[in-house]
Amino acid sequence: MKIRELKVYPPVVLAPMVGLSHSALRSLVVELGGVGLLYTEMLSARRLAHENPDRSPLLLRGAKEKPLFYQLAAANVDHLPAAIDKLHRLQADGIDLNLGCSAPSQRIQGSGLALSKSRQELLPVLRLLRQRTALPFSVKIRLGESLAPGRLVDMCSFYEDQGVDCIAVHARLDQDKFCRKPRWSAVAAVKQAVNIPVVVNGGIFSVADARACLAESAADALMIGRGGVYRPWLFAEIAEQLYGLSTKNDALNKKDIYFRFVDCLEDRFPQDLQLVRLKLFSRYFAVSFAFGHQLASAIQNADDVDEAKGRAADFFDQCTARELFLL
């Protein structure tokens, strides 16, 4: 996949996820291999200019986290010039505009999904972004309020006309919860209608899911969210089995990967910012174990990272070798 002049291979992408797509997770999936493009957590355009890149958990970044798109949330153009200038100084590889987040905080501010509902408000934002940067520029969207014929295609054609270089489509309707099966086939109409890359997101938790998603959507790339936190080695599995790339993770097990994540946290984040991120990661990572709730509960009740590491070690010591396999 090529976004403007940026070549993305393998075409497997880490999704932007609040509280999860930070430097430690990005570093981990890069080390495990198979990821071709990374996204940050959602960043407020209003606050970004004042964030300290050496301290902010949203902006901390390792040297190997490339290429990296920074995702912005904005309701209007007021703070965008300063935000874009900041991203240039941070040597962003691309900029993404969030047009799919339905969280109440974003709705109240008029950003995310709310911004996508008003072309009058959206148009100046898109135009300023395109005028202000030569970096690759993407948008992340949902399918819309319904699957009415032509509505999604019309919207995506509008994005292309405004200079957007790539569209990432979360294949659920605006009101759909994560438990709702994604509608990958709806993305195929977008792919046929536009001449820019289309990335499909939603419901990819295994290689079989990835293969089915590509078959139904005809998308140029896969964007993996929660599945890549449950199983951070999923990117490598997809790259190996769908694209023939060797990532050589045979010697690793789930315990190794968990503690490598902890190492990334301790290496990258100040001490007071580590534990809350370890607890959130652990809730997701625990899903890959039959009795993972025991791991999640143990970590949630830890008072510091050292205690959490001890509790995690106790859990892994009780696992069988088979439970630790990367399955």
C-alpha positions in Angstrom: 0.0 0.0 0.0 1.2 3.5 -0.8 -0.2 6.6 0.9 1.1 9.6 -1.0 4.8 8.8 -1.1 4.8 6.5 1.9 5.1 2.8 1.2 3.4 0.6 3.8 4.4 -3.0 3.9 3.2 -5.4 5.1 -0.3 -3.7 4.8 -1.1 -4.4 8.5 -1.8 -1.4 10.7 -2.0 -0.8 14.5 -5.2 1.1 15.1 -5.4 4.3 17.3 -6.9 3.3 20.7 -7.2 5.5 23.7 -5.0 4.4 26.5 -3.5 1.5 24.5 -1.8 2.7 21.3 1.0 4.3 23.2 4.8 3.9 22.9 5.1 0.7 24.9 2.5 -1.2 22.8 3.9 0.2 19.6 7.4 -0.8 20.5 6.2 -4.3 21.4 4.4 -5.0 18.1 7.3 -3.5 16.1 9.7 -5.9 17.9 7.4 -8.9 17.3 7.1 -7.9 13.6 4.5 -7.8 11.0 3.2 -4.3 11.4 3.6 -1.9 8.6 2.1 1.3 10.0 1.4 2.6 13.5 -1.1 5.1 14.9 -0.9 7.1 18.1 -3.8 7.5 20.5 -6.3 10.2 19.7 -4.7 13.7 20.4 -6.7 16.8 21.2 -5.7 19.5 18.6 -6.6 22.1 21.3 -4.1 20.7 23.8 -1.4 19.3 21.5 0.7 22.5 21.1 1.2 22.6 24.9 2.1 18.9 25.4 5.7 18.1 26.5 7.0 15.4 24.1 9.5 14.3 26.8 6.8 13.8 29.4 3.4 13.4 27.8 2.3 9.7 27.6 0.6 10.6 24.3 3.8 11.8 22.6 6.5 9.6 24.0 8.0 7.7 21.1 10.8 5.3 20.5 13.2 5.5 17.5 11.9 2.3 15.9 8.2 3.4 16.0 8.0 4.1 12.3 6.1 4.9 10.2 3.8 6.6 12.8 0.6 8.6 12.1 -0.6 11.0 14.7 -4.3 11.0 15.1 -6.0 14.4 15.8 -9.4 15.2 17.2 -10.7 18.7 16.3 -14.0 20.4 16.2 -12.9 23.4 14.1 -9.8 25.0 12.6 -9.1 27.2 15.7 -6.2 25.1 17.1 -5.2 23.1 14.0 -2.3 25.3 12.7 -0.4 25.1 16.0 -1.2 21.4 16.3 0.1 20.6 12.8 3.2 22.7 13.3 3.8 20.7 16.5 3.5 17.4 14.6 6.0 18.6 12.0 8.5 19.3 14.8 7.8 15.8 16.2 8.7 14.4 12.7 5.3 12.7 12.2 5.1 10.4 9.3 1.5 11.2 8.7 -1.6 12.9 10.2 -5.0 11.3 10.8 -8.3 13.1 11.5 -10.6 11.2 13.8 -14.1 11.2 12.3 -15.4 8.1 14.0 -15.2 8.4 17.8 -18.7 8.5 19.3 -17.6 9.1 22.9 -19.8 11.7 24.7 -16.8 13.9 25.3 -16.1 14.1 21.6 -19.8 14.6 20.8 -20.1 17.5 23.2 -17.0 19.2 21.7 -18.2 18.6 18.1 -15.3 16.5 17.2 -14.9 12.8 16.1 -18.1 11.4 14.7 -20.0 14.6 15.4 -17.8 16.6 13.1 -18.4 14.1 10.2 -22.1 14.9 10.4 -21.7 18.5 9.2 -19.9 19.2 5.9 -20.2 22.9 6.7 -18.0 22.4 9.8 -15.9 19.7 8.3 -14.9 21.3 5.0 -12.7 24.0 6.5 -11.0 21.5 8.7 -10.1 19.2 5.8 -9.0 22.1 3.6 -6.7 23.6 6.3 -5.2 20.2 7.0 -4.4 19.7 3.3 -3.1 23.2 2.8 -1.0 23.1 6.0 0.9 19.9 5.5 2.5 17.8 2.7 2.5 14.8 5.0 0.2 11.8 4.2 -3.2 12.7 5.5 -5.8 10.1 6.4 -9.3 10.0 8.0 -10.8 7.3 10.2 -14.5 6.9 9.8 -17.5 4.6 10.5 -20.0 3.3 8.0 -22.5 6.0 8.9 -26.0 6.0 10.4 -27.3 3.3 8.0 -26.3 1.4 4.9 -28.4 3.5 2.6 -27.2 3.1 -0.9 -24.6 5.6 -2.0 -24.3 7.5 1.3 -21.0 6.0 2.3 -19.6 6.2 -1.2 -20.6 9.8 -1.5 -18.9 10.7 1.7 -15.7 9.0 0.9 -15.6 10.6 -2.6 -16.0 13.9 -0.8 -12.9 13.1 1.4 -10.9 12.2 -1.7 -11.9 15.4 -3.4 -10.6 17.4 -0.4 -7.2 15.9 -0.7 -7.4 13.0 1.8 -4.7 10.4 1.0 -6.2 7.4 2.7 -9.5 6.4 4.3 -9.6 3.9 7.3 -13.1 2.5 7.7 -14.3 1.0 10.9 -16.8 -1.4 9.4 -19.6 -0.7 11.9 -22.5 1.7 11.8 -22.3 4.8 14.0 -24.5 3.3 16.7 -23.0 -0.2 16.6 -21.3 -1.5 19.7 -18.1 -3.5 19.6 -20.1 -6.7 20.2 -21.8 -6.2 16.8 -20.3 -8.2 14.0 -18.5 -5.7 11.6 -19.9 -5.3 8.1 -16.7 -5.8 6.1 -18.6 -6.2 2.8 -19.8 -2.6 3.0 -16.3 -1.4 2.6 -16.0 -3.0 -0.8 -18.2 -0.2 -2.3 -15.8 2.4 -1.0 -12.8 0.6 -2.5 -14.5 0.6 -5.9 -15.4 4.2 -5.7 -12.2 6.0 -4.7 -8.7 6.0 -6.1 -6.9 6.3 -2.7 -6.0 3.5 -0.4 -8.8 2.1 1.8 -8.0 0.4 5.2 -10.6 -1.8 6.9 -10.9 -2.0 10.6 -13.1 -4.0 13.1 -13.4 -7.5 14.3 -10.0 -8.9 13.3 -8.8 -11.3 16.0 -7.2 -14.1 14.1 -5.6 -14.9 10.7 -8.9 -16.4 9.6 -10.6 -13.1 10.4 -8.0 -11.2 8.5 -8.3 -13.5 5.4 -12.1 -13.2 5.5 -12.0 -9.5 6.0 -9.8 -8.9 3.0 -12.0 -11.2 0.9 -15.2 -9.4 1.8 -13.9 -5.8 1.8 -11.2 -5.9 -1.0 -9.4 -3.3 1.2 -5.8 -2.4 0.6 -4.8 -3.0 4.3 -6.0 -4.3 7.6 -6.2 -2.2 10.7 -6.1 -4.2 13.9 -7.2 -2.8 17.3 -8.3 -4.8 20.3 -7.1 -8.1 18.6 -3.6 -6.7 18.7 -3.7 -6.1 22.4 -5.3 -9.5 23.2 -2.5 -11.0 21.1 0.3 -8.6 20.2 1.9 -11.3 18.0 -1.2 -11.3 15.7 0.5 -8.8 13.4 3.3 -11.3 12.9 1.0 -14.2 12.3 -0.9 -12.3 9.6 2.3 -11.1 8.0 3.6 -14.6 7.9 0.5 -16.5 6.7 -1.0 -13.9 4.4 2.1 -12.1 3.1 4.9 -14.7 3.5 7.1 -12.6 5.8 9.2 -14.4 8.4 9.2 -12.8 11.9 10.9 -15.6 13.9 8.9 -15.5 17.1 9.1 -19.3 17.6 11.2 -19.0 20.7 8.9 -16.6 22.5 5.9 -17.4 24.7 3.1 -15.2 26.3 5.1 -14.8 29.5 8.1 -13.4 27.5 5.8 -11.0 25.6 4.0 -9.8 28.7 7.3 -8.9 30.5 8.7 -7.4 27.3 5.7 -5.0 27.4 6.6 -4.2 31.0 10.2 -3.5 30.0 9.0 -1.1 27.3 6.8 0.7 29.9 9.6 1.0 32.4 12.1 2.1 29.7 9.8 4.7 28.1 7.4 6.1 30.8 8.1 8.0 34.0 7.3 5.8 37.0 4.0 7.5 37.9 2.7 6.8 34.4 3.4 3.1 34.2 1.0 1.3 36.4 -2.3 2.6 34.9 -1.1 1.5 31.5 0.0 -1.9 32.7 -3.4 -2.5 34.3 -5.3 -1.6 31.1 -3.0 -3.7 28.9 -3.3 -6.6 31.3 -7.2 -6.6 31.1 -6.9 -7.2 27.4 -3.9 -9.5 27.3 -5.5 -11.8 29.9 -8.2 -12.7 27.3 -5.7 -15.0 25.6 -5.7 -17.3 28.7 -8.5 -19.7 29.7 -8.3 -18.3 33.3 -7.1 -14.9 32.3 -9.5 -13.2 34.7 -7.2 -14.3 37.5 -4.3 -12.4 35.9 -6.4 -9.3 35.2 -7.7 -9.2 38.7 -4.3 -9.7 40.3 -2.8 -6.8 38.3 -5.8 -4.5 38.9 -5.2 -4.9 42.7 -1.5 -4.2 42.6 -0.2 -1.0 44.2 2.9 -0.5 42.1 4.6 -2.0 39.1 7.0 -4.2 41.1 4.0 -5.8 42.9 2.2 -6.3 39.5 5.3 -8.0 38.1 5.4 -10.4 41.0 1.7 -11.2 40.7 2.1 -11.8 36.9 5.1 -14.1 37.5 3.0 -16.1 40.0 0.2 -16.4 37.4 2.5 -17.5 34.6 4.3 -20.1 36.9 0.9 -21.8 37.3 0.3 -22.0 33.5 1.1 -25.1 31.5 3.6 -24.9 28.7 0.7 -25.3 26.3 -1.1 -22.3 27.8 1.9 -20.1 27.2 2.2 -21.0 23.5 1.4 -18.3 21.0 -1.9 -19.7 19.9 
